[in-house]
Structures are given as structure tokens and as C-alpha cells.
Amino acid sequence: MVRAPLTAEQIAAGRRLGALLRDGRGSRTTNEVARAAGISPETLRKIEGGRLLTPSFATVVALSRVLDISVETLAAAVSDEAIAHIG
């Protein structure tokens, strides 16, 4: 199955998610946060850097728990920005 290319809005939303997670990490290292979330540091670097725009839901949930940011907060921030951009 071939995956359809991401839209400009999806790309922007993925980059915003990465930035929100990076801000939430604060002064903690990528290794520390990744280990606590059960993902590789490289995966976390890719998400934060906007190179992995569509991380799995399980990954987002794990990061939200480690960073103490609710999934609802992440979804609202990404969605609100996307809606404002479209509208």
C-alpha cells in the first residue's frame, strides 16, 4: 500500500507537534526523555526536528506522559493552529 503524500497542513501540524514536545522537554536531555518514554533518542530527535511528522499515537501518548503534557493539550494546540492556518 502506497501512502499518500502529506498535505502542507499536515506537515505544519507535525512540525508544531515537534516544537511543542521540544519546549516541553525543557532542560532534560533527549536520551533521558526518550528512555523514559520507551523510544529511541533518534526517534525523539526526528520528531522534535520535524523529520518525523506523523509519529505513532502510542509514541505521542508516551511522550505526553513523560513530559506531563496531556494528549488533549497537544491535540488542541496542533489542531487550533491548523484551523487558524486554513481559515
PDB file of N, CA, C and O in Angstrom:
ATOM      1  N   MET A   1       0.844  -1.176   0.000  1.00  0.00           N
ATOM      2  CA  MET A   1       0.000   0.000   0.000  1.00  0.00           C
ATOM      3  C   MET A   1       0.894   1.245   0.000  1.00  0.00           C
ATOM      4  O   MET A   1       1.808   1.368   0.814  1.00  0.00           O
ATOM      5  N   VAL A   2       0.620   2.132  -0.897  1.00  0.00           N
ATOM      6  CA  VAL A   2       1.385   3.371  -1.010  1.00  0.00           C
ATOM      7  C   VAL A   2       0.694   4.443  -0.185  1.00  0.00           C
ATOM      8  O   VAL A   2      -0.520   4.626  -0.268  1.00  0.00           O
ATOM      9  N   ARG A   3       1.474   5.136   0.597  1.00  0.00           N
ATOM     10  CA  ARG A   3       0.938   6.197   1.451  1.00  0.00           C
ATOM     11  C   ARG A   3       0.861   7.498   0.661  1.00  0.00           C
ATOM     12  O   ARG A   3       1.802   7.872  -0.040  1.00  0.00           O
ATOM     13  N   ALA A   4      -0.267   8.175   0.784  1.00  0.00           N
ATOM     14  CA  ALA A   4      -0.444   9.462   0.111  1.00  0.00           C
ATOM     15  C   ALA A   4       0.502  10.487   0.732  1.00  0.00           C
ATOM     16  O   ALA A   4       0.759  10.447   1.935  1.00  0.00           O
ATOM     17  N   PRO A   5       1.017  11.397  -0.079  1.00  0.00           N
ATOM     18  CA  PRO A   5       1.894  12.446   0.463  1.00  0.00           C
ATOM     19  C   PRO A   5       1.140  13.306   1.482  1.00  0.00           C
ATOM     20  O   PRO A   5      -0.070  13.501   1.373  1.00  0.00           O
ATOM     21  N   LEU A   6       1.865  13.808   2.455  1.00  0.00           N
ATOM     22  CA  LEU A   6       1.254  14.684   3.447  1.00  0.00           C
ATOM     23  C   LEU A   6       0.913  16.031   2.824  1.00  0.00           C
ATOM     24  O   LEU A   6       1.614  16.519   1.938  1.00  0.00           O
ATOM     25  N   THR A   7      -0.164  16.614   3.299  1.00  0.00           N
ATOM     26  CA  THR A   7      -0.542  17.949   2.844  1.00  0.00           C
ATOM     27  C   THR A   7       0.318  18.986   3.564  1.00  0.00           C
ATOM     28  O   THR A   7       0.991  18.674   4.546  1.00  0.00           O
ATOM     29  N   ALA A   8       0.289  20.189   3.077  1.00  0.00           N
ATOM     30  CA  ALA A   8       1.033  21.278   3.728  1.00  0.00           C
ATOM     31  C   ALA A   8       0.557  21.473   5.159  1.00  0.00           C
ATOM     32  O   ALA A   8       1.360  21.750   6.049  1.00  0.00           O
ATOM     33  N   GLU A   9      -0.738  21.331   5.384  1.00  0.00           N
ATOM     34  CA  GLU A   9      -1.287  21.480   6.731  1.00  0.00           C
ATOM     35  C   GLU A   9      -0.804  20.372   7.659  1.00  0.00           C
ATOM     36  O   GLU A   9      -0.501  20.625   8.825  1.00  0.00           O
ATOM     37  N   GLN A  10      -0.732  19.145   7.145  1.00  0.00           N
ATOM     38  CA  GLN A  10      -0.241  18.030   7.960  1.00  0.00           C
ATOM     39  C   GLN A  10       1.238  18.199   8.290  1.00  0.00           C
ATOM     40  O   GLN A  10       1.670  17.888   9.399  1.00  0.00           O
ATOM     41  N   ILE A  11       1.996  18.682   7.345  1.00  0.00           N
ATOM     42  CA  ILE A  11       3.420  18.934   7.583  1.00  0.00           C
ATOM     43  C   ILE A  11       3.592  20.006   8.649  1.00  0.00           C
ATOM     44  O   ILE A  11       4.409  19.858   9.558  1.00  0.00           O
ATOM     45  N   ALA A  12       2.827  21.079   8.542  1.00  0.00           N
ATOM     46  CA  ALA A  12       2.907  22.163   9.524  1.00  0.00           C
ATOM     47  C   ALA A  12       2.493  21.670  10.908  1.00  0.00           C
ATOM     48  O   ALA A  12       3.115  22.028  11.908  1.00  0.00           O
ATOM     49  N   ALA A  13       1.444  20.850  10.968  1.00  0.00           N
ATOM     50  CA  ALA A  13       0.983  20.314  12.249  1.00  0.00           C
ATOM     51  C   ALA A  13       2.057  19.419  12.871  1.00  0.00           C
ATOM     52  O   ALA A  13       2.283  19.486  14.079  1.00  0.00           O
ATOM     53  N   GLY A  14       2.712  18.595  12.077  1.00  0.00           N
ATOM     54  CA  GLY A  14       3.780  17.737  12.586  1.00  0.00           C
ATOM     55  C   GLY A  14       4.947  18.542  13.130  1.00  0.00           C
ATOM     56  O   GLY A  14       5.538  18.187  14.150  1.00  0.00           O
ATOM     57  N   ARG A  15       5.266  19.610  12.455  1.00  0.00           N
ATOM     58  CA  ARG A  15       6.360  20.472  12.929  1.00  0.00           C
ATOM     59  C   ARG A  15       5.977  21.182  14.221  1.00  0.00           C
ATOM     60  O   ARG A  15       6.808  21.339  15.116  1.00  0.00           O
ATOM     61  N   ARG A  16       4.715  21.613  14.319  1.00  0.00           N
ATOM     62  CA  ARG A  16       4.260  22.248  15.563  1.00  0.00           C
ATOM     63  C   ARG A  16       4.295  21.253  16.715  1.00  0.00           C
ATOM     64  O   ARG A  16       4.692  21.602  17.827  1.00  0.00           O
ATOM     65  N   LEU A  17       3.881  20.013  16.454  1.00  0.00           N
ATOM     66  CA  LEU A  17       3.931  18.990  17.493  1.00  0.00           C
ATOM     67  C   LEU A  17       5.366  18.805  17.975  1.00  0.00           C
ATOM     68  O   LEU A  17       5.616  18.746  19.179  1.00  0.00           O
ATOM     69  N   GLY A  18       6.299  18.715  17.047  1.00  0.00           N
ATOM     70  CA  GLY A  18       7.703  18.567  17.419  1.00  0.00           C
ATOM     71  C   GLY A  18       8.198  19.721  18.264  1.00  0.00           C
ATOM     72  O   GLY A  18       8.915  19.519  19.244  1.00  0.00           O
ATOM     73  N   ALA A  19       7.819  20.932  17.888  1.00  0.00           N
ATOM     74  CA  ALA A  19       8.239  22.116  18.646  1.00  0.00           C
ATOM     75  C   ALA A  19       7.624  22.116  20.045  1.00  0.00           C
ATOM     76  O   ALA A  19       8.290  22.471  21.017  1.00  0.00           O
ATOM     77  N   LEU A  20       6.359  21.722  20.147  1.00  0.00           N
ATOM     78  CA  LEU A  20       5.704  21.667  21.457  1.00  0.00           C
ATOM     79  C   LEU A  20       6.375  20.645  22.362  1.00  0.00           C
ATOM     80  O   LEU A  20       6.586  20.897  23.548  1.00  0.00           O
ATOM     81  N   LEU A  21       6.708  19.494  21.797  1.00  0.00           N
ATOM     82  CA  LEU A  21       7.377  18.476  22.593  1.00  0.00           C
ATOM     83  C   LEU A  21       8.777  18.928  23.004  1.00  0.00           C
ATOM     84  O   LEU A  21       9.210  18.676  24.128  1.00  0.00           O
ATOM     85  N   ARG A  22       9.476  19.591  22.099  1.00  0.00           N
ATOM     86  CA  ARG A  22      10.828  20.105  22.423  1.00  0.00           C
ATOM     87  C   ARG A  22      10.742  21.129  23.546  1.00  0.00           C
ATOM     88  O   ARG A  22      11.541  21.096  24.483  1.00  0.00           O
ATOM     89  N   ASP A  23       9.782  22.034  23.455  1.00  0.00           N
ATOM     90  CA  ASP A  23       9.609  23.028  24.523  1.00  0.00           C
ATOM     91  C   ASP A  23       9.264  22.342  25.845  1.00  0.00           C
ATOM     92  O   ASP A  23       9.750  22.739  26.905  1.00  0.00           O
ATOM     93  N   GLY A  24       8.429  21.320  25.774  1.00  0.00           N
ATOM     94  CA  GLY A  24       8.040  20.594  26.977  1.00  0.00           C
ATOM     95  C   GLY A  24       9.187  19.838  27.616  1.00  0.00           C
ATOM     96  O   GLY A  24       9.199  19.624  28.829  1.00  0.00           O
ATOM     97  N   ARG A  25      10.147  19.436  26.809  1.00  0.00           N
ATOM     98  CA  ARG A  25      11.319  18.715  27.322  1.00  0.00           C
ATOM     99  C   ARG A  25      12.178  19.619  28.185  1.00  0.00           C
ATOM    100  O   ARG A  25      12.820  19.153  29.125  1.00  0.00           O
ATOM    101  N   GLY A  26      12.196  20.903  27.878  1.00  0.00           N
ATOM    102  CA  GLY A  26      12.965  21.854  28.679  1.00  0.00           C
ATOM    103  C   GLY A  26      14.438  21.527  28.688  1.00  0.00           C
ATOM    104  O   GLY A  26      15.053  21.350  27.637  1.00  0.00           O
ATOM    105  N   SER A  27      15.003  21.448  29.878  1.00  0.00           N
ATOM    106  CA  SER A  27      16.448  21.218  30.005  1.00  0.00           C
ATOM    107  C   SER A  27      16.803  19.733  30.064  1.00  0.00           C
ATOM    108  O   SER A  27      17.982  19.385  30.133  1.00  0.00           O
ATOM    109  N   ARG A  28      15.801  18.856  30.037  1.00  0.00           N
ATOM    110  CA  ARG A  28      16.098  17.416  30.046  1.00  0.00           C
ATOM    111  C   ARG A  28      16.714  17.004  28.716  1.00  0.00           C
ATOM    112  O   ARG A  28      16.406  17.586  27.676  1.00  0.00           O
ATOM    113  N   THR A  29      17.567  16.020  28.751  1.00  0.00           N
ATOM    114  CA  THR A  29      18.225  15.562  27.532  1.00  0.00           C
ATOM    115  C   THR A  29      17.283  14.683  26.710  1.00  0.00           C
ATOM    116  O   THR A  29      16.323  14.117  27.232  1.00  0.00           O
ATOM    117  N   THR A  30      17.579  14.581  25.415  1.00  0.00           N
ATOM    118  CA  THR A  30      16.788  13.689  24.568  1.00  0.00           C
ATOM    119  C   THR A  30      16.925  12.251  25.054  1.00  0.00           C
ATOM    120  O   THR A  30      15.949  11.500  25.032  1.00  0.00           O
ATOM    121  N   ASN A  31      18.106  11.859  25.488  1.00  0.00           N
ATOM    122  CA  ASN A  31      18.308  10.496  25.991  1.00  0.00           C
ATOM    123  C   ASN A  31      17.421  10.219  27.202  1.00  0.00           C
ATOM    124  O   ASN A  31      16.790   9.166  27.282  1.00  0.00           O
ATOM    125  N   GLU A  32      17.373  11.149  28.130  1.00  0.00           N
ATOM    126  CA  GLU A  32      16.577  10.981  29.345  1.00  0.00           C
ATOM    127  C   GLU A  32      15.091  10.828  29.012  1.00  0.00           C
ATOM    128  O   GLU A  32      14.432   9.906  29.493  1.00  0.00           O
ATOM    129  N   VAL A  33      14.582  11.722  28.201  1.00  0.00           N
ATOM    130  CA  VAL A  33      13.152  11.703  27.868  1.00  0.00           C
ATOM    131  C   VAL A  33      12.815  10.489  27.014  1.00  0.00           C
ATOM    132  O   VAL A  33      11.805   9.824  27.247  1.00  0.00           O
ATOM    133  N   ALA A  34      13.649  10.200  26.035  1.00  0.00           N
ATOM    134  CA  ALA A  34      13.395   9.051  25.165  1.00  0.00           C
ATOM    135  C   ALA A  34      13.386   7.760  25.971  1.00  0.00           C
ATOM    136  O   ALA A  34      12.491   6.932  25.800  1.00  0.00           O
ATOM    137  N   ARG A  35      14.348   7.582  26.829  1.00  0.00           N
ATOM    138  CA  ARG A  35      14.426   6.367  27.656  1.00  0.00           C
ATOM    139  C   ARG A  35      13.165   6.238  28.502  1.00  0.00           C
ATOM    140  O   ARG A  35      12.584   5.156  28.584  1.00  0.00           O
ATOM    141  N   ALA A  36      12.737   7.328  29.130  1.00  0.00           N
ATOM    142  CA  ALA A  36      11.544   7.294  29.979  1.00  0.00           C
ATOM    143  C   ALA A  36      10.281   6.983  29.168  1.00  0.00           C
ATOM    144  O   ALA A  36       9.345   6.369  29.680  1.00  0.00           O
ATOM    145  N   ALA A  37      10.261   7.410  27.903  1.00  0.00           N
ATOM    146  CA  ALA A  37       9.095   7.184  27.042  1.00  0.00           C
ATOM    147  C   ALA A  37       9.157   5.839  26.321  1.00  0.00           C
ATOM    148  O   ALA A  37       8.179   5.422  25.700  1.00  0.00           O
ATOM    149  N   GLY A  38      10.290   5.167  26.401  1.00  0.00           N
ATOM    150  CA  GLY A  38      10.430   3.870  25.747  1.00  0.00           C
ATOM    151  C   GLY A  38      10.642   3.961  24.247  1.00  0.00           C
ATOM    152  O   GLY A  38      10.263   3.057  23.501  1.00  0.00           O
ATOM    153  N   ILE A  39      11.254   5.064  23.804  1.00  0.00           N
ATOM    154  CA  ILE A  39      11.571   5.233  22.384  1.00  0.00           C
ATOM    155  C   ILE A  39      13.061   5.528  22.255  1.00  0.00           C
ATOM    156  O   ILE A  39      13.739   5.795  23.247  1.00  0.00           O
ATOM    157  N   SER A  40      13.554   5.479  21.044  1.00  0.00           N
ATOM    158  CA  SER A  40      14.972   5.769  20.842  1.00  0.00           C
ATOM    159  C   SER A  40      15.206   7.281  20.840  1.00  0.00           C
ATOM    160  O   SER A  40      14.332   8.051  20.442  1.00  0.00           O
ATOM    161  N   PRO A  41      16.375   7.690  21.281  1.00  0.00           N
ATOM    162  CA  PRO A  41      16.709   9.119  21.215  1.00  0.00           C
ATOM    163  C   PRO A  41      16.629   9.653  19.781  1.00  0.00           C
ATOM    164  O   PRO A  41      16.240  10.803  19.573  1.00  0.00           O
ATOM    165  N   GLU A  42      16.991   8.838  18.800  1.00  0.00           N
ATOM    166  CA  GLU A  42      16.926   9.278  17.402  1.00  0.00           C
ATOM    167  C   GLU A  42      15.488   9.548  16.983  1.00  0.00           C
ATOM    168  O   GLU A  42      15.225  10.503  16.253  1.00  0.00           O
ATOM    169  N   THR A  43      14.560   8.722  17.435  1.00  0.00           N
ATOM    170  CA  THR A  43      13.146   8.963  17.119  1.00  0.00           C
ATOM    171  C   THR A  43      12.699  10.283  17.718  1.00  0.00           C
ATOM    172  O   THR A  43      12.012  11.062  17.057  1.00  0.00           O
ATOM    173  N   LEU A  44      13.077  10.542  18.953  1.00  0.00           N
ATOM    174  CA  LEU A  44      12.706  11.805  19.591  1.00  0.00           C
ATOM    175  C   LEU A  44      13.329  12.981  18.846  1.00  0.00           C
ATOM    176  O   LEU A  44      12.663  13.993  18.626  1.00  0.00           O
ATOM    177  N   ARG A  45      14.581  12.864  18.459  1.00  0.00           N
ATOM    178  CA  ARG A  45      15.239  13.942  17.701  1.00  0.00           C
ATOM    179  C   ARG A  45      14.513  14.192  16.372  1.00  0.00           C
ATOM    180  O   ARG A  45      14.341  15.340  15.963  1.00  0.00           O
ATOM    181  N   LYS A  46      14.094  13.129  15.710  1.00  0.00           N
ATOM    182  CA  LYS A  46      13.376  13.281  14.438  1.00  0.00           C
ATOM    183  C   LYS A  46      12.030  13.966  14.632  1.00  0.00           C
ATOM    184  O   LYS A  46      11.645  14.817  13.831  1.00  0.00           O
ATOM    185  N   ILE A  47      11.313  13.600  15.692  1.00  0.00           N
ATOM    186  CA  ILE A  47      10.016  14.234  15.957  1.00  0.00           C
ATOM    187  C   ILE A  47      10.218  15.716  16.253  1.00  0.00           C
ATOM    188  O   ILE A  47       9.561  16.573  15.662  1.00  0.00           O
ATOM    189  N   GLU A  48      11.132  16.006  17.172  1.00  0.00           N
ATOM    190  CA  GLU A  48      11.374  17.397  17.559  1.00  0.00           C
ATOM    191  C   GLU A  48      11.887  18.237  16.396  1.00  0.00           C
ATOM    192  O   GLU A  48      11.574  19.424  16.298  1.00  0.00           O
ATOM    193  N   GLY A  49      12.666  17.632  15.527  1.00  0.00           N
ATOM    194  CA  GLY A  49      13.259  18.362  14.415  1.00  0.00           C
ATOM    195  C   GLY A  49      12.376  18.450  13.182  1.00  0.00           C
ATOM    196  O   GLY A  49      12.769  19.045  12.179  1.00  0.00           O
ATOM    197  N   GLY A  50      11.194  17.868  13.247  1.00  0.00           N
ATOM    198  CA  GLY A  50      10.275  17.940  12.115  1.00  0.00           C
ATOM    199  C   GLY A  50      10.593  16.982  10.991  1.00  0.00           C
ATOM    200  O   GLY A  50      10.106  17.157   9.874  1.00  0.00           O
ATOM    201  N   ARG A  51      11.411  15.961  11.267  1.00  0.00           N
ATOM    202  CA  ARG A  51      11.733  14.967  10.234  1.00  0.00           C
ATOM    203  C   ARG A  51      10.834  13.742  10.329  1.00  0.00           C
ATOM    204  O   ARG A  51      10.749  12.963   9.380  1.00  0.00           O
ATOM    205  N   LEU A  52      10.164  13.563  11.460  1.00  0.00           N
ATOM    206  CA  LEU A  52       9.168  12.508  11.635  1.00  0.00           C
ATOM    207  C   LEU A  52       7.869  13.221  11.987  1.00  0.00           C
ATOM    208  O   LEU A  52       7.587  13.502  13.152  1.00  0.00           O
ATOM    209  N   LEU A  53       7.090  13.504  10.955  1.00  0.00           N
ATOM    210  CA  LEU A  53       5.923  14.371  11.100  1.00  0.00           C
ATOM    211  C   LEU A  53       4.689  13.655  11.615  1.00  0.00           C
ATOM    212  O   LEU A  53       3.766  14.297  12.115  1.00  0.00           O
ATOM    213  N   THR A  54       4.658  12.343  11.503  1.00  0.00           N
ATOM    214  CA  THR A  54       3.477  11.594  11.929  1.00  0.00           C
ATOM    215  C   THR A  54       3.878  10.436  12.845  1.00  0.00           C
ATOM    216  O   THR A  54       3.785   9.272  12.456  1.00  0.00           O
ATOM    217  N   PRO A  55       4.321  10.756  14.055  1.00  0.00           N
ATOM    218  CA  PRO A  55       4.684   9.684  14.982  1.00  0.00           C
ATOM    219  C   PRO A  55       3.441   8.886  15.363  1.00  0.00           C
ATOM    220  O   PRO A  55       2.319   9.382  15.262  1.00  0.00           O
ATOM    221  N   SER A  56       3.646   7.665  15.796  1.00  0.00           N
ATOM    222  CA  SER A  56       2.507   6.838  16.194  1.00  0.00           C
ATOM    223  C   SER A  56       1.810   7.452  17.406  1.00  0.00           C
ATOM    224  O   SER A  56       2.405   8.192  18.189  1.00  0.00           O
ATOM    225  N   PHE A  57       0.531   7.119  17.529  1.00  0.00           N
ATOM    226  CA  PHE A  57      -0.247   7.604  18.667  1.00  0.00           C
ATOM    227  C   PHE A  57       0.388   7.135  19.974  1.00  0.00           C
ATOM    228  O   PHE A  57       0.467   7.897  20.938  1.00  0.00           O
ATOM    229  N   ALA A  58       0.836   5.890  20.006  1.00  0.00           N
ATOM    230  CA  ALA A  58       1.460   5.353  21.216  1.00  0.00           C
ATOM    231  C   ALA A  58       2.702   6.160  21.605  1.00  0.00           C
ATOM    232  O   ALA A  58       2.949   6.385  22.789  1.00  0.00           O
ATOM    233  N   THR A  59       3.467   6.586  20.629  1.00  0.00           N
ATOM    234  CA  THR A  59       4.653   7.398  20.895  1.00  0.00           C
ATOM    235  C   THR A  59       4.263   8.750  21.462  1.00  0.00           C
ATOM    236  O   THR A  59       4.870   9.226  22.421  1.00  0.00           O
ATOM    237  N   VAL A  60       3.251   9.369  20.870  1.00  0.00           N
ATOM    238  CA  VAL A  60       2.789  10.675  21.362  1.00  0.00           C
ATOM    239  C   VAL A  60       2.264  10.553  22.789  1.00  0.00           C
ATOM    240  O   VAL A  60       2.546  11.406  23.630  1.00  0.00           O
ATOM    241  N   VAL A  61       1.507   9.501  23.064  1.00  0.00           N
ATOM    242  CA  VAL A  61       0.983   9.284  24.416  1.00  0.00           C
ATOM    243  C   VAL A  61       2.129   9.085  25.405  1.00  0.00           C
ATOM    244  O   VAL A  61       2.117   9.670  26.488  1.00  0.00           O
ATOM    245  N   ALA A  62       3.107   8.275  25.049  1.00  0.00           N
ATOM    246  CA  ALA A  62       4.245   8.037  25.938  1.00  0.00           C
ATOM    247  C   ALA A  62       4.993   9.338  26.229  1.00  0.00           C
ATOM    248  O   ALA A  62       5.358   9.604  27.374  1.00  0.00           O
ATOM    249  N   LEU A  63       5.218  10.135  25.207  1.00  0.00           N
ATOM    250  CA  LEU A  63       5.906  11.409  25.402  1.00  0.00           C
ATOM    251  C   LEU A  63       5.061  12.373  26.239  1.00  0.00           C
ATOM    252  O   LEU A  63       5.594  13.095  27.082  1.00  0.00           O
ATOM    253  N   SER A  64       3.773  12.385  26.011  1.00  0.00           N
ATOM    254  CA  SER A  64       2.910  13.285  26.782  1.00  0.00           C
ATOM    255  C   SER A  64       2.966  12.936  28.267  1.00  0.00           C
ATOM    256  O   SER A  64       2.962  13.826  29.118  1.00  0.00           O
ATOM    257  N   ARG A  65       3.017  11.657  28.574  1.00  0.00           N
ATOM    258  CA  ARG A  65       3.097  11.230  29.982  1.00  0.00           C
ATOM    259  C   ARG A  65       4.421  11.634  30.607  1.00  0.00           C
ATOM    260  O   ARG A  65       4.458  12.162  31.719  1.00  0.00           O
ATOM    261  N   VAL A  66       5.499  11.386  29.893  1.00  0.00           N
ATOM    262  CA  VAL A  66       6.826  11.717  30.421  1.00  0.00           C
ATOM    263  C   VAL A  66       6.984  13.222  30.605  1.00  0.00           C
ATOM    264  O   VAL A  66       7.584  13.677  31.579  1.00  0.00           O
ATOM    265  N   LEU A  67       6.443  13.987  29.667  1.00  0.00           N
ATOM    266  CA  LEU A  67       6.597  15.442  29.716  1.00  0.00           C
ATOM    267  C   LEU A  67       5.497  16.127  30.518  1.00  0.00           C
ATOM    268  O   LEU A  67       5.515  17.345  30.691  1.00  0.00           O
ATOM    269  N   ASP A  68       4.536  15.338  31.010  1.00  0.00           N
ATOM    270  CA  ASP A  68       3.404  15.862  31.785  1.00  0.00           C
ATOM    271  C   ASP A  68       2.620  16.914  30.992  1.00  0.00           C
ATOM    272  O   ASP A  68       2.261  17.974  31.505  1.00  0.00           O
ATOM    273  N   ILE A  69       2.371  16.579  29.729  1.00  0.00           N
ATOM    274  CA  ILE A  69       1.537  17.398  28.849  1.00  0.00           C
ATOM    275  C   ILE A  69       0.413  16.481  28.377  1.00  0.00           C
ATOM    276  O   ILE A  69       0.677  15.429  27.795  1.00  0.00           O
ATOM    277  N   SER A  70      -0.818  16.863  28.618  1.00  0.00           N
ATOM    278  CA  SER A  70      -1.908  15.972  28.237  1.00  0.00           C
ATOM    279  C   SER A  70      -1.992  15.837  26.713  1.00  0.00           C
ATOM    280  O   SER A  70      -1.660  16.757  25.965  1.00  0.00           O
ATOM    281  N   VAL A  71      -2.443  14.667  26.287  1.00  0.00           N
ATOM    282  CA  VAL A  71      -2.648  14.437  24.860  1.00  0.00           C
ATOM    283  C   VAL A  71      -3.660  15.449  24.328  1.00  0.00           C
ATOM    284  O   VAL A  71      -3.536  15.927  23.200  1.00  0.00           O
ATOM    285  N   GLU A  72      -4.653  15.767  25.140  1.00  0.00           N
ATOM    286  CA  GLU A  72      -5.662  16.751  24.739  1.00  0.00           C
ATOM    287  C   GLU A  72      -5.039  18.127  24.495  1.00  0.00           C
ATOM    288  O   GLU A  72      -5.421  18.835  23.563  1.00  0.00           O
ATOM    289  N   THR A  73      -4.090  18.491  25.332  1.00  0.00           N
ATOM    290  CA  THR A  73      -3.404  19.778  25.160  1.00  0.00           C
ATOM    291  C   THR A  73      -2.600  19.782  23.869  1.00  0.00           C
ATOM    292  O   THR A  73      -2.623  20.762  23.125  1.00  0.00           O
ATOM    293  N   LEU A  74      -1.893  18.698  23.600  1.00  0.00           N
ATOM    294  CA  LEU A  74      -1.112  18.605  22.364  1.00  0.00           C
ATOM    295  C   LEU A  74      -2.036  18.646  21.144  1.00  0.00           C
ATOM    296  O   LEU A  74      -1.767  19.358  20.176  1.00  0.00           O
ATOM    297  N   ALA A  75      -3.117  17.882  21.200  1.00  0.00           N
ATOM    298  CA  ALA A  75      -4.048  17.839  20.074  1.00  0.00           C
ATOM    299  C   ALA A  75      -4.686  19.203  19.837  1.00  0.00           C
ATOM    300  O   ALA A  75      -4.804  19.644  18.694  1.00  0.00           O
ATOM    301  N   ALA A  76      -5.094  19.865  20.899  1.00  0.00           N
ATOM    302  CA  ALA A  76      -5.732  21.173  20.759  1.00  0.00           C
ATOM    303  C   ALA A  76      -4.762  22.201  20.175  1.00  0.00           C
ATOM    304  O   ALA A  76      -5.135  22.988  19.306  1.00  0.00           O
ATOM    305  N   ALA A  77      -3.533  22.189  20.650  1.00  0.00           N
ATOM    306  CA  ALA A  77      -2.549  23.157  20.150  1.00  0.00           C
ATOM    307  C   ALA A  77      -2.269  22.936  18.672  1.00  0.00           C
ATOM    308  O   ALA A  77      -2.193  23.890  17.898  1.00  0.00           O
ATOM    309  N   VAL A  78      -2.119  21.693  18.289  1.00  0.00           N
ATOM    310  CA  VAL A  78      -1.840  21.380  16.884  1.00  0.00           C
ATOM    311  C   VAL A  78      -3.075  21.667  16.035  1.00  0.00           C
ATOM    312  O   VAL A  78      -2.966  22.267  14.966  1.00  0.00           O
ATOM    313  N   SER A  79      -4.239  21.244  16.501  1.00  0.00           N
ATOM    314  CA  SER A  79      -5.477  21.439  15.742  1.00  0.00           C
ATOM    315  C   SER A  79      -5.855  22.901  15.628  1.00  0.00           C
ATOM    316  O   SER A  79      -6.226  23.363  14.550  1.00  0.00           O
ATOM    317  N   ASP A  80      -5.765  23.642  16.736  1.00  0.00           N
ATOM    318  CA  ASP A  80      -6.125  25.064  16.697  1.00  0.00           C
ATOM    319  C   ASP A  80      -5.263  25.814  15.709  1.00  0.00           C
ATOM    320  O   ASP A  80      -5.766  26.648  14.956  1.00  0.00           O
ATOM    321  N   GLU A  81      -3.975  25.533  15.698  1.00  0.00           N
ATOM    322  CA  GLU A  81      -3.075  26.193  14.761  1.00  0.00           C
ATOM    323  C   GLU A  81      -3.435  25.835  13.327  1.00  0.00           C
ATOM    324  O   GLU A  81      -3.428  26.696  12.447  1.00  0.00           O
ATOM    325  N   ALA A  82      -3.748  24.567  13.091  1.00  0.00           N
ATOM    326  CA  ALA A  82      -4.086  24.127  11.741  1.00  0.00           C
ATOM    327  C   ALA A  82      -5.370  24.788  11.276  1.00  0.00           C
ATOM    328  O   ALA A  82      -5.469  25.219  10.127  1.00  0.00           O
ATOM    329  N   ILE A  83      -6.356  24.872  12.165  1.00  0.00           N
ATOM    330  CA  ILE A  83      -7.624  25.504  11.788  1.00  0.00           C
ATOM    331  C   ILE A  83      -7.414  26.985  11.509  1.00  0.00           C
ATOM    332  O   ILE A  83      -7.967  27.520  10.547  1.00  0.00           O
ATOM    333  N   ALA A  84      -6.621  27.651  12.340  1.00  0.00           N
ATOM    334  CA  ALA A  84      -6.346  29.077  12.110  1.00  0.00           C
ATOM    335  C   ALA A  84      -5.627  29.281  10.800  1.00  0.00           C
ATOM    336  O   ALA A  84      -5.878  30.261  10.098  1.00  0.00           O
ATOM    337  N   HIS A  85      -4.727  28.362  10.456  1.00  0.00           N
ATOM    338  CA  HIS A  85      -3.968  28.474   9.209  1.00  0.00           C
ATOM    339  C   HIS A  85      -4.879  28.299   7.993  1.00  0.00           C
ATOM    340  O   HIS A  85      -4.733  29.005   6.995  1.00  0.00           O
ATOM    341  N   ILE A  86      -5.817  27.356   8.083  1.00  0.00           N
ATOM    342  CA  ILE A  86      -6.719  27.090   6.972  1.00  0.00           C
ATOM    343  C   ILE A  86      -7.756  28.202   6.847  1.00  0.00           C
ATOM    344  O   ILE A  86      -8.049  28.676   5.750  1.00  0.00           O
ATOM    345  N   GLY A  87      -8.309  28.612   7.996  1.00  0.00           N
ATOM    346  CA  GLY A  87      -9.406  29.577   7.988  1.00  0.00           C
ATOM    347  C   GLY A  87      -8.902  30.949   7.789  1.00  0.00           C
ATOM    348  O   GLY A  87      -9.687  31.896   7.755  1.00  0.00           O
TER     349      GLY A  87
END
